[in-house]
């Protein structure tokens, strides 16, 4: 996969938020390509978890790309990064069972993420959360906005700002 012109890879910052865990939750992502920035967020009104929202942020960001791309995903979630880079291949080989022969938690979202990743050349990068990284801080704000909107209006489909 190639990048277009000199813009380089698509840079994505993702974050998830949850109140109560389980409870209402939100996800947010900032996508940057060259001089273009797109912000997306959404949420679930109840019964979700922080891990599900972390996964959903990455899924929605990757699914929003209109063509195969080179992508750098930045996340403060070790669960997301370790899951996609280490655990996912083994889960797939084991029929979506853990090493302990238990069903993989959030398998529906891991499968959706796996399909979204397959379209792109993706590298995964962990960043320390709440440590002043502008991309991470903006993704966190979007995740909290998604959670607030979901609480107020019910489950929210992705909203985008350019």
Secondary structure as GFF3:
##gff-version 3
##sequence-region A 1 162
A	DSSP	beta_strand	10	19	.	.	.	ID=ss1
A	DSSP	beta_strand	23	33	.	.	.	ID=ss2
A	DSSP	beta_strand	36	48	.	.	.	ID=ss3
A	DSSP	alpha_helix	50	63	.	.	.	ID=ss4
A	DSSP	beta_strand	70	75	.	.	.	ID=ss5
A	DSSP	alpha_helix	78	82	.	.	.	ID=ss6
A	DSSP	pi_helix	83	87	.	.	.	ID=ss7
A	DSSP	alpha_helix	88	93	.	.	.	ID=ss8
A	DSSP	alpha_helix	107	118	.	.	.	ID=ss9
A	DSSP	beta_strand	121	126	.	.	.	ID=ss10
A	DSSP	alpha_helix	134	153	.	.	.	ID=ss11
A	DSSP	beta_strand	156	161	.	.	.	ID=ss12
###
